[in-house]
Amino acid sequence: MNRILYPFDGKLLRKNRKKLRRELLADGSVRIKRRIAVLGGSTCDDIVLMLELFLLDSGIEPEFYISDYNKFYEDAVFGSEKLDSFSPDIVFIHTTSRNLTMLPDRTDESPEQINERLEAQFDLFKQVWTSIAQKFACPIIQNNFELPLCRQSGNYDGWGYYGKSAFISRLNVMMSDYARKINGFYINDISYLSACIGLEKWHDAEAWYLYKYAMSLDVIPDLAYSAACIIKSICGRNKKVLDLDLDNTLWGGVIGDDGQEGIEIGHETAVGQSFTEFQSFVKEYKNYGVLLAVCSKNDEENALLGLNHPDCILKPDDFASIKANWDSKDRNIESAAEELNLLTESFVFIDDNPAECEIIKAQLPETAVINLTSVQEAMYRLSRSGYFEITSLSADDLKRSEMYAANAKRAAVRKRYSDYSEYLLSLEMRAEISDFTPLALGRITQLTNKSNQFNLTTRRYTEKEMEKIAESDTHIRLCGRLSDKFGDNGIVSVVIGRCEGDTLHIELWLMSCRILKRGMELAMLDSLAEKCRERGIKRIIGYYFKTAKNNMVSELFGSFGFRLDEKSDNGDSVWSLDLDGYKNKNKSIEVRTGEKNEQK
């Protein structure tokens, strides 16, 4: 995977699509399977072919339903037996300005009549979204609308009541307002995309007249990539760490040679201004929950001296990991990943040295690499790459850097204890373990889609599916929040079990890797056993489904005292635990059980 990274050659991708698809399907990767319905207002075939390629490269194996030409409204509102039986996991509505039927076309209408046109146009699409949500309760991706290439009234078209561009811009704002209010509804911003590419290159009247493609064939890969980034984010396939070189990457010059006073940062020179802008841009990623790291061939003392420059926007405390030494950078990335309990595929590495970039590509092919030739080019590549595409933003996301900084403090304290049990008790850990709450559902759903290592069944859920489970009388649900004297880790563990008679079948058991080896899994097990006893459950059946990333929990149920009942050749296993005589196992965490949402 990770064969197709931005920037890519769209024409070359289209030419070599079949070969690339064969190679991706034959690479042995275990992929998430998703059923994706594409409801199009224009021809979609090439778009779907490119979308498949990008998703396969991101670890997602799609199966597609494609509506008949311009039947997006009929399929969504009036229904389709084929679509209903397909039962999509995600719906992508590929419409463009070609599908806007109520654009102003007269100048004798009043402003009120233009507003009525706008509301009617929005309501038409709202009917589509509402029908899909009611039928399938799945994420919906909707293109917004690109501006027209040709204008009758010049600049007036962009602001006047009768201007088509003004109408489209207002409609896009209405769609954005809707997206902010509705969970599971996402905008594929082709208004931005067409502006980046240029309307002259985006629009192709011949492609429309001949093939009913609503844009140039050459830009189809860009549109498909943009939609793929949203799907990838929904499925938890985002990157998590932005790992940066220092010299000539975060500042101009070499700190070891030039000294703190000699590096270029700040507003005194043009070069300094460019690196200041880059640091500001990078820091905003941290504000969205992306972890920042340093990977630099430098003496640590010099690295910290540079980061403590008065004009530096980024300071040492902004980084979850700082590796400044003379080891190879691939080893440093691996070391940082181990410390953060992440995989190297979660990293994006930026360095001005092309040789270092090539080493990382060769040694860590799952790590994304950006060779910084200019800060503007690096910023643009980051913004278009979709590595950190946001489809949900929880309170825990916003505090992620603080949580990892607290982890570093815990690690420092750990070194002072020879007895690990004493170390755990010294953390003064407190857990809140309760049924799901409406406020927590977003974070719970996010965890199910992002957690890969400590995840026994790796089942994925949409927020709508999680809402149904939260209301189910046949399920036992637990979510756990862990805090200690260093800070709050947020919601870090989720367990879902389905009741059948006096037996509970575990459908999901996961935990955030940032709190590994602190005994939270034992606290969750104790709470689960208690809930089971309250419901008359006498036996728990646990399932482990092996993936390329969750080997660390292959024996988790065994460590709990479960009996191994079945093990398949592919590594999957089934375990059971009789609750008669069960004794609590947690010894280091003070647990408070939520009472507001107790199971009935």
N, C-alpha and C positions, 0 to 999 in steps of 0.2 A: 504494500500500500504506500501512499504518499508518492506516487509516480507523477501526479499531475498537480503542480503547484503554481500559484500565480507569481509572476505573469506567464501565461502560456500562449502558444501560437494557435489561435482558433482555427485557422484554415488547416494547419497540420493535424490538429486533433480530429477534425471532421474527416480528413483523408485517411487517417490511421485508426479510426474508431474501432473497427472490427478486430484488428490485431491487438490493440490495447485491451479491449474487452476480454478476448481470449486469454491474454496474459494475466489479467487481474483475476479471472475466475479460476485459473489454474495455479495460483500462487499459494494455495493451501490455507489462506486466511479464514478464520471463523468470523462470520459477519452477522450483524443484526438484520433480521428479515423484516421488511415493512411493505405493506400494501398501500400504494399511492395512487389515488384517482386524480387524473389531470382533466379538468373540465375547461375546454378551450373555446375562445371566441374567434379563433383563427386556426390554421393548420398547426398541429402540435408535434407531428411525428419526429422531426429532427430535434426538437427541443427535448422530447422524452429520451431519445437515443443519447444525447449529450448528458442529460440529467443522470441517466443510469451510469454512465462512465464515471462521473464525479462522485456519485454515491458509493459505487463499488470501491473506488480509491479511498474513501473515507471510512470503510468498514461497515457499510450498509448495503445489503442485497435487496434491491427493490423488485416488486412485482407491480405492473402498471395496469390501470384501467384508463382508456382514453375515450372521451366522449366523441360522438360524431361532430362533424364540422359545425361550429357555432351553435351547439346544443347545450351549452353550459347552463342556461336558465331552465330549459325544459328538464334536463336530468336532475337538477337540484330541486326545483319547485314541484314538478309534477311526478317525479320519480322515474326510475328505470329498473326493471327486473335484474338486468346485468349488473348495474351499479349496486343494487341492494344485496345481491348474492356475493358480490365482490367484498363488501363490508370493509371499506378502506380504513387504514390506520391514520392516514393523512390525506387531506384534499388540497390540491393546488389549483386555483382558479386563474388560468392564464388568459386574461383579457387585456386589451390595450385601448388606446383612444379610438381605434377603428370600431369599437363596440359601444361607443357613446352615442346614443340615439336622440338625445335631447339638447345637443349643443345649440347655442343661439344662432339663428339664421335669418333674423329679421331685425330691423332697427326701429320698427314702429311699436314694439312691445314696451311695456312699462318695466321699471326695475322690479316691481312686485311680481310680474309675470316671469321675469328671468329667474327670480328666486324660486318660484314655483317649479320651473324647469329643473333647477338644481336639486330641490328636495325630491322631486319625482325620480330623477336619475339615481340619486343616492338610495331611495327606497327600493328601487328595482334590484340593486345589488344587495341591499340589506335582506330582501326576501330570500335571495340565494344563500346568504350566510346563515340566516335563521333556520331555514329548512335543513341545511346540512348538519348544523349543530344538533337539531332535534332528532334527526334520523341516526346519525353516526357518532355523536359526542366525541369527535376527534379534532385534532388541530386543523385549522384552516389557514392556508397561505393565499393571499390575494395580491396580485399586482396592483400598484397604483397606476397612474397614467402619465405617459410622456407628452410633452408639448408638441404641437404641430410644427412642421418645418415651414409652411407657407402661411403668411398673414396678409389679410386684405387691408388692414387699417394701421399697419406699422406698429409703433410702440404702444398705441392705444389698445391693441389686442391683449396686451399683458395686464391692463388695469381697468379698462372700460367695462361697463355693464354688458355690452354686446360682444366683448372679446372672447373668442374661444379659449385662448391661453388663460385668461382670467378665470373663466368658468372651470377649466380643468384644475387650475391651482386651488380654487376654493373647494372643489370636490375632493382633491387630495387631502386637504386639511380636515374635512369632515371624516374621511376614512381614518386618518391618524387619530382623531378624537375618539372614534369608535374602537380602534385597536387598544387604546389606553384603558378603556373601560371593560373590555371583554376578554376574559382569560382564554387562551388557546387560539386567538386570532392574530395573525402576523401579516405585516406588509412587506412584500417584495418591492423594494424601492426602485422601480425602473425609471422614475422621474430623475433620480440622481444618476442612475446608470447611463441613461441616454445622454445626460449632460456631460458626463465624463467622456463618453465615446465621441460625442458630437452628433447633433441632430442630422447633419448632412450624411454622416456615415450610418446612423441608425435607420433612418427612413429609406425605403427602397420601393418605389411605386411598382416597378416591374415584378418584384417578388410577390407583391400583393395581387397584381392583375393576373399573373401566370399561375401562382401556386397558393394564393391566399395566405402567405406568411406576412405577419403584421410588421416585420422588421427585416432588415438585410440578413441574408443567410450567414454573412460573416460575423454578425454579432450574437448569433444564437448561443454559441458557447459561453459568452459573458452572461447572458440572461440565465442560462441553465446553471451556471456556477453560482450565481447570486441566490437562486432558489435552493440549490444544494446546500449552501452554507446555513440557511435557516433550518432545513431538515436535519442537517448534521447537529446543529445546536439543540434542537428538540430532542434528538436521540442521545444527547450527552457526549458528543464526539468532539467537543471543543478542546483547544489547547488551554493550559492552565498557568504556564510560567513563561515570562519573557526574560530571557537570560542574555545579558549584555556584556560585551567587551567594554573597556574604559578608554584607553588612548585612541584618539581620533575616531571615537564612536560616541562617547558621552561628552568629550571635550576635544579641542584641537591641541595637538602636541603630545609629547611623551612625558608623563609626570616624573619618571625616573631620571630623565635627562634635563628637562626644563625647570623642574621644581614647581611648587605650588604657584608661585608668582608668574611663572612663564607659560602655563597652559592657557588656552584661549577659551574663555567662557564669560558670559555677561554681555553688556551692551556697548563695550568700548570699540569693538571691531566687528566687521561684517561676519567673519568666521565665528567669533564668540557669540553673536546674536543667533546664528543658525543653530549652534549646539544648545543654546538656552531654550530656543523654541522646541528642539527635539526633546530635551529633558522634560519640559512642560507637557509635551504630547505624551511621553511615556508615563509620567506620573498620573495622568488621567486614567490610564489603564489600571493602575493600582486602585484608584477610586472606584472602579467598577468591579473590583474583586480579583483582578489578575495579580498573581504573585510576581514580584520582580526579583531578579537574581543577578549577581556579578560573576563573570567567568573571564579572568584576565591574567595574562602572564606578567606578573608584577610582584614586587615585594608588598606584602599586606600593608605595611606601614605607609608606603607611598600611595597605595590605592586609597586608603582611608584619608590620607592628606588631601588627595584630589577631591574626594567626595565632600570633604569638609571645607572646600574653597568657599569663601563668602558668597560668591555668585552662583554656586551650584544650586539648582532647584531640588535635585535628588540628594538626599543625605543618607548616611549609613543605615539609619533606622527604617528607611523605606524599603530595604531589601530583606527578603526572607532568607537569603543565602548569599554569602560573599566568599567566592573562591578566588583569591589573589595569591598565586604562587607560580612555580615554574614547572608544574606537572602538565601533562598533555591535556588539552581542553576537553577532549571526549571523556577522559577519566574524571575530570572535575564535574562535568555535567552528570555523569553516572553517580558520583559521590553526592552531589546536591539532590538528585532524585531520590537516593536512598535516605538521606536525612529528612526529606520532606514527605517520605512515604508515597511517592508518585512514580510513574513510569517515565522513561526518557521520551516517550511519544507525546507526553504532555508539554514538552518544551518547544519554544521558538528561540533560536539562537541568532544574535546579530553581531557581526564583526566586520571591521573594515578590511581585514586581511583575507584575500581570496584563498590563500593556501590553507589557512585555518578553517575556512568554510568548507573547503573540499575534504579536509580530514573528517570533519563532523559528518558530512554527507556519507562518506565511505564507512565510518565506524559506527555511526548511530543513524541509520537510514530513516528511522521513524521520527527523528527530530527535524522539525522544519528549520530551514536556514535562510537567512537574508544577508547577503553581502552588501554592506553599506558603502555605496560609492558617493552618495551625497545624503544629507539628512532629509531633504525634501523627498528624494526618491524612496528612502526607507520608510518615511511616514506614509507615503502613498501606497507602497506595497503592503504595509500593515493594515491600512484602512480597507484595501480591496481584497486582501487575502481571505478574510472571513475566519481567521484563526480564533478570534475571540468574539464571534457573533453572539449577541445577547438576545435570548428569547424569554428569559426570566431573570429577575434581579431581586433576590431576597435580602432581608436584613443581615443574614449570615454572610452572604456574598460581600456586602459592603464592609464587613468586619474581618474578612478573611486574612488580610495582611497582619492585623493585630493578633489574630489567633495563632498564626505561624510564628510571630515574634514571641508570643508567650510560650510556644513550644520550645524555642531556643533557650528560654530561661529555665524551663523544666529540664532540658538536657544538661544544662550547666549544674543544676542542683543534683541531678542523677549521679554525677561523677563523685559526689561527696559521700555516697552511701555504698557500702559493700553488700548490704542486704537489700534486695530489691523490694521485699515486702515493706520494710521500713521506709524506703523511698516513696512507695505508693501512699502510705499513711501520711507521710510528711506533706503531700500535696493537698491534703484536706479536701478531697473530692466530694462533690455533692451532685446527685443525679435527680432529675425530675422525669419520671416515667409515667406516661398516661396514655389514654386513648387519643386518637387523632382529634384535633380541633380545627375549626374552619380557618383560623389564622395560620396554622402550621401546614395546611395542605399543600401550598405552593412549594415550600421547602422540602416536604416529604416527597412530592412528585419529582422534584429536581434531583434529590438523592438517588431515587430509583433509576434515573436515567444517566447519572454521572458515575455512580460507584461500580467499579469493575473488579477490584481485587478482593475486598472483603464483601463478597456478594455470592451467596450459596446457590441461588437459582437464576440470577441475572434477569429476572423478569422486568419488563419496562412497562410503565403506566403513563397514560395521559392524565391530566388533572380531572377530566370528566370521569374517567374510570376510577380514579382514586376517590372522587366524591361518592360514587356508587358504593365502593367498599366501605367508606366511612359511615354510610347509612345502613349497611347490611347487618341483619340480625344473625347471620350464620358465620360471621367472622369475628375473630379476636384480633385487635390491633394494638400495637404499642409503638410509641415514638419516645426516644430518650434524649434528653438534653444533659450535657455534662459541663460542670464548672469546677474550678478549684481556686486556690489562693492567687493564681496568676491571671485568671480571667475566665470568661464564659466561652465555651467552644460551640455553643448553639446546639441545634438538633443534629445529632451525630449517628443515631441508630434507629432502624425501622424494622419491625417484625409484623408480618401478616400471616394469620393462620385461619384455615377454613374448617369449621366444625362439621363432623359427620357422626351422629350418635354420640358415643363417649370417646371419640378419637378426634384429635386436631391434626390437620395436615398443614405443614409449613409451606406457604406459597412464596414467602419472601423473608429473607433475613440478611440485612446488610448493615455495615457500619463504615463511617468515614475513616479513612486510613490515617488521618492526622491524630487519632486518639488510640492507636494500636497499643497493645500491651499495658493497658491501664485497668483492665478488669471490667470494662463496661459491658462486655458480652455476658459476663457472669451475672451482673446486676439485671440485665435484660432477661436472662433465662429464669432467674428467681421470680421476677415479676410475671413472666409468662406462666410459670408453674402455678403461681397464686391465682391468676385469672382463670386458668384451666380448672382448678379446684372449685372456684366459685361457680363455674358453668357445668360442673359435673363431668368434666373431661378427665379420663383416667389414663390416656395414652397419647403421646405425641409422636407423629411420624415426620421425620426430617428428610429433605431431599437435597442432594448436592449434584448439580449439573456442571460438569467440567467445561471450562473454557480455557483459552490461551492465557488468561490473566488472573484466574481465581484459584490457582493451585494452593495458595497460602491457607485456604479454608477447607481443603479437601478432607482433613481429619478433625474439623471443628466439633462435629457432633460426637465423635469418639472421645474427644477431650472433655466433653460435657458428661460423659457416662452413658451415652446412647449405645445401643447394640447394633452392629452392622448386620442388616438383613439381606442386602443384595448389592452386588457390585458388578457393573457391566464392563465389557471389554473396552469401551470408550472412556472409562474412568468415572462415569456417573455412579452414584450410590444412593441407597435408601437405608435409613436408620430409624430406630424406635427407642422410646423411653417410657417405661411404666412409672407413673407418678406416685404410686403407693410407696410411702416412706421417703419421698423426696426431701432432701435437706438443702437449705440454702447454701450457695457456694461463694457468694460475694463477701469478701472480708475487708475491703479497703474503701468502699464508697458508701457514703450516707445517702440513702434513697428516700425520696419523697414521692409518694404515689399520688397522681392527680385524682381528685374526687369529683370534679365538675363533670367529667365525661366517663364515669364508671360504666362498665358493661351492665346491662340488665340481665 
